Amino acid sequence: MSSILPAAAAAAAAPDCVPKDTLAQSMASGTQDIAALSALLFSGSVERNAIATHLGLGNLSISQLSLLGMLGMVKSALKIALGNDRCQAAGFGLESLRGIFGYTALEAESNALIVECDVVRVEFEGQATKTKGRRGGDLVIKKWKRFFNTETNPLLDIAARYGTDHTGKGGLRLTGFTALNLGDPTKDGSWGQSIWLHLLFGILCTGITSWLLIVVQTSWSWVRIHATVGMHASLLVLFAMPLLYTWKTQRPGTYLTIPVWNALSAWKSDVRTMELLQCRLGHGDVLHAQGSSLFLHDWPTRVIALLAALSLVVAYICQYSILTDATNESALLWLALQGVAALIRSVYWLSTPQGKELPKTSVAINDYAEKPFVLIQNSAPKKVTLAELICACKTGETRIPLWVWTYLRDTAIEDIVLDGANRGPEDIIPIDAEWARSKECIPSS
């Protein structure tokens, strides 16, 4: 009798004891396994929506709602960390990341909707040092080859409306022209496209997924802190990457500033750097102004994506360990809230135009009240524009002395041809004389 009383008193003094293996607990912890299995089998749709920049910024935000969306983000982050070549070597599907990595040249040959593009960076370097052997700096044009699909890239979709399509019908044959996409600055600057609005929406969605765990009545520990705060921070990092990429690449009207326009078409400008996307369509070239889009291919971004994905996996395991100790009531509440979050995400996806509902590339030019592009005619006797020079350069790095570019920019094409035709073996044209003078300014060693 004396041994029973202390045991009963100890049991009465332990109100936090939770009955194990209730139905709600089993269901709550089981959803972790179901979500993990679903991520392996069905997370392709989650990936497509999480990185589908052409479907709008809202899709990026809401894709992280609920655990299945979270695991889809992990899968995409690992692919970004590995890169295009390693993913192909490992046999991973890349359809969800085609808007970022693009296609291969072999895939482009078998699909008429995939067009050849170049990501372009133009730099006007400053005054060169005397050790370079000349005065002035360089005009540097760097190009990286990409192949994108016109149906999943809104910039190329705009270009496809003006260029002759793959059947040879409709549109405008761009032979002899360089088309410059003006975009829609009014739409780009609208509140619906505000990066701050969608960042707030993304913080809300990632917060719901992470902080639903507070309904589970357990004591706070480092495990619970990482399961909530750690998951929220990791999700925000993975969300910020595609959001920033979309912000940089899908607003040509915003990035086509007056200095950029003057540099491309009016020959003179104070702009120092430009980021462009060049696509070849309709037997011509179309240029799209954009921000820097190569950061997703750089190693710092890949390392950050990998670390965030690993942190998210650890937070997922921490949530699992906490749910095994949940009370029956809190486990049921957590289950219900996760189900509502998943339902909201699915309804949003279903209401977003997908695939065949996206705008077609067969819309005629005359269907636009104001054409969101301008044609730069590539014909003599006018002067060479920077837009033409960019399109003429090969993939890779092209470095041109600024004084050479100044001569090409300020001299009519027919005069350049005549100067070259009239030169004799002993003739020195003014440009050669300037080059000789620049060398005289360099002290001999």
C-alpha positions as CSV (number, residue, x, y, z in Angstrom):
1,M,0.0,0.0,0.0
2,S,2.8,2.4,0.8
3,S,4.4,1.8,-2.6
4,I,1.1,2.4,-4.5
5,L,0.5,5.8,-3.0
6,P,3.7,7.5,-4.2
7,A,3.1,6.1,-7.7
8,A,-0.4,7.5,-7.8
9,A,0.8,10.9,-6.5
10,A,3.5,11.0,-9.2
11,A,1.0,10.2,-11.9
12,A,-1.3,12.9,-10.6
13,A,1.5,15.4,-10.6
14,A,2.3,14.8,-14.3
15,P,-0.5,16.5,-16.3
16,D,1.7,16.8,-19.4
17,C,1.7,13.1,-20.0
18,V,0.2,12.4,-23.4
19,P,-1.4,9.1,-24.4
20,K,0.5,7.5,-27.2
21,D,-0.7,6.0,-30.5
22,T,-4.0,7.7,-30.7
23,L,-5.7,7.8,-34.2
24,A,-5.0,11.5,-34.6
25,Q,-1.3,11.1,-33.7
26,S,-0.9,8.2,-36.2
27,M,-2.6,10.2,-38.9
28,A,-0.6,13.4,-38.2
29,S,2.8,11.6,-38.2
30,G,1.7,9.5,-41.2
31,T,1.1,12.5,-43.3
32,Q,4.8,13.2,-43.2
33,D,5.4,9.8,-44.9
34,I,2.5,10.4,-47.3
35,A,3.9,13.8,-48.2
36,A,7.4,12.3,-48.7
37,L,6.0,9.6,-51.0
38,S,3.9,12.0,-52.9
39,A,6.9,14.3,-53.4
40,L,8.7,11.4,-55.2
41,L,5.7,10.5,-57.4
42,F,3.7,13.7,-57.9
43,S,5.9,16.7,-57.1
44,G,6.4,17.4,-60.8
45,S,3.3,19.6,-60.7
46,V,4.6,21.3,-57.6
47,E,8.0,22.0,-59.3
48,R,6.4,23.3,-62.4
49,N,4.3,25.8,-60.5
50,A,7.1,26.7,-58.0
51,I,9.5,27.7,-60.8
52,A,7.0,28.5,-63.6
53,T,8.0,32.1,-64.0
54,H,5.7,32.4,-67.0
55,L,2.6,31.7,-64.9
56,G,3.0,34.8,-62.7
57,L,4.5,35.7,-59.4
58,G,1.5,34.5,-57.4
59,N,2.1,30.9,-58.5
60,L,5.6,31.1,-57.0
61,S,4.3,32.3,-53.6
62,I,1.5,29.9,-53.1
63,S,3.4,26.8,-54.3
64,Q,5.0,26.7,-50.8
65,L,1.7,26.3,-49.0
66,S,1.6,22.9,-47.2
67,L,4.2,20.2,-46.8
68,L,3.9,18.8,-50.4
69,G,4.7,22.2,-51.8
70,M,7.6,22.5,-49.4
71,L,9.1,19.2,-50.7
72,G,8.6,20.3,-54.3
73,M,10.7,23.3,-53.5
74,V,13.5,21.1,-52.1
75,K,13.5,19.0,-55.3
76,S,13.8,22.1,-57.4
77,A,16.5,23.6,-55.2
78,L,18.6,20.5,-55.5
79,K,18.3,20.6,-59.3
80,I,19.4,24.3,-59.3
81,A,22.3,23.4,-57.1
82,L,23.4,20.6,-59.4
83,G,23.0,22.6,-62.6
84,N,21.8,21.6,-66.0
85,D,24.6,19.2,-67.1
86,R,24.7,17.3,-63.8
87,C,21.0,16.9,-63.7
88,Q,21.0,15.5,-67.2
89,A,23.9,13.1,-66.3
90,A,22.0,11.9,-63.2
91,G,18.8,11.4,-65.2
92,F,16.7,14.0,-63.3
93,G,13.7,15.5,-65.1
94,L,14.3,19.1,-66.1
95,E,10.9,20.2,-67.4
96,S,10.2,22.3,-64.4
97,L,13.4,24.3,-64.9
98,R,13.3,24.7,-68.7
99,G,12.5,28.4,-68.2
100,I,15.8,28.8,-66.4
101,F,18.1,26.2,-68.0
102,G,16.5,26.1,-71.4
103,Y,16.9,23.2,-73.8
104,T,19.8,21.6,-75.7
105,A,20.6,22.3,-79.3
106,L,19.6,18.7,-80.2
107,E,16.2,19.2,-78.5
108,A,15.8,22.5,-80.4
109,E,16.3,20.8,-83.8
110,S,13.3,18.5,-83.2
111,N,10.9,21.1,-81.9
112,A,10.0,24.2,-84.0
113,L,8.7,26.0,-81.0
114,I,12.2,26.1,-79.4
115,V,14.2,29.1,-80.6
116,E,17.9,30.0,-80.4
117,C,18.7,32.7,-77.9
118,D,21.6,34.4,-76.3
119,V,21.8,36.0,-72.8
120,V,23.7,39.2,-73.5
121,R,25.7,41.4,-71.2
122,V,27.1,44.7,-72.7
123,E,29.8,46.6,-70.8
124,F,31.4,49.9,-71.6
125,E,34.7,49.6,-69.7
126,G,36.4,52.8,-68.4
127,Q,39.7,54.3,-69.3
128,A,42.2,51.6,-70.0
129,T,45.7,51.7,-68.4
130,K,48.6,52.6,-70.6
131,T,49.9,49.1,-70.4
132,K,47.1,48.1,-72.8
133,G,48.8,49.9,-75.6
134,R,46.0,52.4,-76.4
135,R,43.9,55.1,-75.0
136,G,40.3,54.6,-74.0
137,G,38.5,51.5,-72.8
138,D,36.7,48.6,-74.5
139,L,33.2,47.8,-75.5
140,V,32.7,44.2,-74.2
141,I,29.8,42.1,-75.5
142,K,29.4,38.7,-73.7
143,K,26.9,36.1,-74.9
144,W,25.7,32.8,-73.4
145,K,23.8,30.4,-75.7
146,R,20.3,29.3,-74.6
147,F,17.4,27.6,-76.3
148,F,13.9,28.5,-75.0
149,N,10.4,27.5,-75.8
150,T,8.1,30.3,-77.1
151,E,5.1,28.9,-75.3
152,T,6.6,29.0,-71.8
153,N,8.5,32.2,-72.1
154,P,6.4,35.4,-72.4
155,L,9.3,37.4,-73.9
156,L,9.7,34.9,-76.7
157,D,6.0,34.7,-77.1
158,I,5.9,38.4,-77.8
159,A,8.6,38.0,-80.3
160,A,6.8,35.1,-82.0
161,R,3.8,37.2,-82.6
162,Y,5.9,39.4,-84.9
163,G,8.1,36.8,-86.5
164,T,7.1,34.3,-89.1
165,D,6.0,31.1,-87.3
166,H,7.5,27.6,-87.8
167,T,4.9,26.9,-90.5
168,G,6.0,29.9,-92.6
169,K,2.7,31.7,-92.1
170,G,1.6,34.8,-90.3
171,G,3.6,37.3,-88.4
172,L,6.2,39.6,-89.9
173,R,9.3,38.4,-91.7
174,L,12.1,40.2,-89.9
175,T,14.8,39.9,-92.6
176,G,16.8,43.2,-92.6
177,F,15.5,44.3,-89.2
178,T,16.4,44.2,-85.6
179,A,13.2,44.2,-83.4
180,L,13.4,45.8,-80.0
181,N,10.7,44.7,-77.5
182,L,9.2,47.7,-75.8
183,G,7.2,45.6,-73.3
184,D,4.4,47.0,-71.3
185,P,5.7,49.4,-68.7
186,T,2.1,50.1,-67.4
187,K,1.5,46.4,-66.6
188,D,5.1,45.9,-65.3
189,G,4.6,48.8,-62.9
190,S,1.1,47.7,-61.7
191,W,0.4,46.7,-58.1
192,G,-0.4,43.2,-59.2
193,Q,3.2,42.8,-60.4
194,S,4.8,44.5,-57.4
195,I,7.6,42.4,-56.0
196,W,6.9,43.7,-52.5
197,L,3.3,42.4,-52.7
198,H,4.3,39.0,-53.8
199,L,7.2,38.9,-51.3
200,L,4.6,39.6,-48.5
201,F,2.4,36.9,-50.0
202,G,5.3,34.5,-50.0
203,I,6.2,35.3,-46.4
204,L,2.6,34.5,-45.5
205,C,2.5,31.2,-47.4
206,T,5.8,30.0,-46.0
207,G,4.8,31.1,-42.5
208,I,1.6,29.1,-42.6
209,T,3.5,26.0,-43.7
210,S,6.1,26.4,-41.0
211,W,4.1,27.8,-38.0
212,L,1.2,25.5,-38.1
213,L,3.2,23.5,-35.7
214,I,2.4,25.9,-32.9
215,V,-1.0,24.2,-32.5
216,V,0.9,21.1,-31.2
217,Q,1.1,21.4,-27.4
218,T,4.7,20.5,-26.6
219,S,7.5,22.3,-24.8
220,W,9.9,24.6,-26.8
221,S,13.3,23.2,-27.6
222,W,15.9,23.6,-30.3
223,V,14.2,20.9,-32.3
224,R,10.9,22.8,-32.3
225,I,12.7,26.1,-33.0
226,H,14.3,24.7,-36.1
227,A,11.1,23.0,-37.2
228,T,9.4,26.4,-37.3
229,V,11.9,29.2,-37.6
230,G,14.4,27.1,-39.5
231,M,11.8,25.9,-41.9
232,H,10.4,29.4,-42.5
233,A,13.8,30.9,-43.2
234,S,14.8,28.0,-45.5
235,L,11.6,28.3,-47.5
236,L,12.0,32.1,-47.8
237,V,15.5,31.6,-49.3
238,L,14.2,29.1,-51.8
239,F,11.3,31.3,-52.7
240,A,13.4,34.4,-53.1
241,M,15.5,32.8,-55.9
242,P,12.8,32.3,-58.5
243,L,11.0,35.5,-57.4
244,L,14.2,37.5,-58.1
245,Y,14.8,35.7,-61.4
246,T,11.2,36.5,-62.5
247,W,11.6,40.1,-61.4
248,K,14.8,40.4,-63.5
249,T,13.6,38.7,-66.7
250,Q,9.9,39.3,-67.2
251,R,9.7,43.1,-67.3
252,P,11.2,44.4,-70.5
253,G,9.3,47.6,-70.4
254,T,10.8,48.5,-67.0
255,Y,14.4,47.7,-68.0
256,L,14.2,49.4,-71.3
257,T,15.1,52.8,-69.9
258,I,15.9,56.0,-71.9
259,P,19.7,55.5,-71.6
260,V,19.4,51.9,-72.8
261,W,17.1,52.9,-75.6
262,N,19.6,55.7,-76.7
263,A,22.5,53.3,-76.5
264,L,20.8,50.7,-78.7
265,S,19.2,52.9,-81.3
266,A,20.4,56.5,-81.1
267,W,24.1,55.6,-81.0
268,K,25.0,57.7,-78.0
269,S,24.3,57.2,-74.3
270,D,25.9,57.3,-70.9
271,V,24.8,53.8,-69.9
272,R,27.6,51.6,-68.5
273,T,26.1,48.1,-68.6
274,M,23.2,46.5,-70.2
275,E,21.5,43.1,-69.8
276,L,19.6,41.7,-72.8
277,L,18.0,38.6,-74.2
278,Q,18.5,38.1,-78.0
279,C,16.3,35.6,-79.8
280,R,16.5,34.7,-83.5
281,L,13.0,34.5,-85.0
282,G,11.4,35.3,-88.3
283,H,14.8,35.4,-90.1
284,G,15.7,38.3,-87.9
285,D,16.7,39.2,-84.3
286,V,14.6,40.4,-81.4
287,L,16.2,42.1,-78.3
288,H,14.6,42.2,-74.9
289,A,15.9,44.4,-72.1
290,Q,16.2,42.6,-68.7
291,G,18.1,42.5,-65.5
292,S,20.9,40.1,-64.7
293,S,19.6,36.6,-65.0
294,L,22.9,34.6,-64.7
295,F,23.0,34.5,-60.9
296,L,21.0,31.2,-60.8
297,H,23.9,29.6,-62.7
298,D,26.7,30.9,-60.4
299,W,28.2,28.8,-57.7
300,P,27.4,31.1,-54.7
301,T,23.7,30.7,-55.6
302,R,24.0,27.0,-56.0
303,V,25.7,26.6,-52.7
304,I,23.0,28.7,-50.9
305,A,20.2,26.6,-52.6
306,L,21.8,23.4,-51.5
307,L,22.3,24.6,-47.9
308,A,18.7,25.9,-47.8
309,A,17.4,22.6,-49.1
310,L,19.3,20.5,-46.6
311,S,18.1,22.8,-43.8
312,L,14.6,22.4,-45.0
313,V,14.9,18.6,-44.9
314,V,16.2,18.7,-41.3
315,A,13.3,21.0,-40.3
316,Y,10.9,18.5,-41.9
317,I,12.4,15.7,-39.8
318,C,12.1,17.9,-36.7
319,Q,8.4,18.4,-37.4
320,Y,8.0,14.7,-37.7
321,S,9.6,14.1,-34.3
322,I,7.4,16.7,-32.6
323,L,4.2,15.3,-34.2
324,T,4.9,11.9,-32.7
325,D,4.3,13.5,-29.2
326,A,1.3,15.5,-30.2
327,T,-2.0,15.3,-28.2
328,N,-5.0,13.9,-29.9
329,E,-6.7,17.3,-30.2
330,S,-3.7,19.2,-31.4
331,A,-2.9,16.5,-34.0
332,L,-6.4,16.7,-35.4
333,L,-6.2,20.5,-35.6
334,W,-2.8,20.3,-37.3
335,L,-4.2,17.8,-39.8
336,A,-7.2,20.0,-40.6
337,L,-5.2,23.1,-41.1
338,Q,-2.7,21.3,-43.4
339,G,-5.6,20.0,-45.5
340,V,-7.1,23.4,-45.9
341,A,-3.7,24.8,-46.9
342,A,-3.2,22.1,-49.5
343,L,-6.7,22.7,-50.8
344,I,-6.2,26.4,-51.2
345,R,-3.0,25.8,-53.1
346,S,-4.6,23.3,-55.5
347,V,-7.6,25.6,-56.2
348,Y,-5.2,28.5,-57.0
349,W,-3.3,26.2,-59.4
350,L,-6.5,25.1,-61.1
351,S,-7.6,28.7,-61.6
352,T,-4.3,29.8,-63.2
353,P,-4.0,29.5,-67.0
354,Q,-1.8,26.5,-67.8
355,G,-0.4,25.0,-70.9
356,K,-3.0,25.3,-73.7
357,E,-4.7,28.2,-72.1
358,L,-1.6,30.4,-72.4
359,P,-1.6,33.1,-75.1
360,K,-0.9,31.7,-78.5
361,T,1.9,32.9,-80.8
362,S,-0.3,33.2,-83.8
363,V,-1.9,36.5,-82.9
364,A,-1.5,38.9,-85.8
365,I,0.4,42.2,-85.5
366,N,-2.7,44.2,-86.4
367,D,-4.5,42.8,-83.3
368,Y,-2.5,45.3,-81.2
369,A,-3.7,48.9,-80.9
370,E,-0.1,50.0,-80.0
371,K,2.6,47.7,-81.1
372,P,4.9,46.9,-78.1
373,F,8.0,46.8,-80.3
374,V,10.1,48.9,-82.7
375,L,12.0,47.9,-85.8
376,I,15.5,49.1,-86.4
377,Q,16.2,48.7,-90.2
378,N,19.6,47.2,-91.0
379,S,20.5,48.9,-94.3
380,A,23.0,51.5,-95.7
381,P,23.6,54.4,-95.8
382,K,22.7,54.8,-92.2
383,K,25.1,54.3,-89.4
384,V,25.7,51.1,-87.4
385,T,23.6,50.9,-84.2
386,L,24.6,49.0,-81.1
387,A,21.6,46.8,-81.5
388,E,22.9,45.6,-84.9
389,L,26.4,45.1,-83.5
390,I,25.2,43.1,-80.6
391,C,23.1,40.8,-82.9
392,A,26.1,40.4,-85.2
393,C,28.5,39.2,-82.5
394,K,29.1,35.6,-82.0
395,T,28.4,33.6,-78.8
396,G,31.2,34.2,-76.2
397,E,33.1,37.4,-75.5
398,T,33.8,40.1,-78.1
399,R,36.1,42.9,-77.1
400,I,36.2,46.1,-79.3
401,P,38.3,49.2,-78.5
402,L,36.0,52.1,-77.8
403,W,37.7,54.3,-80.4
404,V,36.9,51.6,-83.0
405,W,33.2,51.6,-81.9
406,T,33.2,55.4,-82.0
407,Y,34.3,55.4,-85.6
408,L,31.7,52.7,-86.6
409,R,29.0,54.6,-84.7
410,D,29.7,58.0,-86.1
411,T,30.5,57.1,-89.7
412,A,27.9,56.1,-92.3
413,I,28.2,52.6,-93.5
414,E,28.7,53.6,-97.1
415,D,31.6,55.9,-96.1
416,I,33.2,53.0,-94.2
417,V,33.0,50.9,-97.3
418,L,34.3,53.6,-99.6
419,D,37.2,54.3,-97.2
420,G,38.2,50.7,-97.3
421,A,37.9,50.4,-101.1
422,N,40.0,53.6,-101.7
423,R,42.8,52.6,-99.4
424,G,46.2,51.8,-101.0
425,P,49.0,49.9,-99.5
426,E,50.7,53.0,-98.2
427,D,47.5,54.8,-97.1
428,I,46.8,55.5,-93.5
429,I,43.3,56.3,-92.6
430,P,42.5,58.6,-89.7
431,I,41.7,55.6,-87.4
432,D,45.2,54.2,-88.1
433,A,46.7,57.6,-87.3
434,E,44.8,57.8,-84.0
435,W,46.1,54.4,-83.1
436,A,49.7,55.5,-83.9
437,R,49.3,58.6,-81.8
438,S,48.0,56.5,-78.9
439,K,51.1,54.3,-79.0
440,E,53.4,57.3,-78.9
441,C,51.8,58.3,-75.6
442,I,53.1,55.1,-74.0
443,P,56.7,55.3,-72.6
444,S,59.0,52.6,-73.8
445,S,60.2,50.1,-71.3
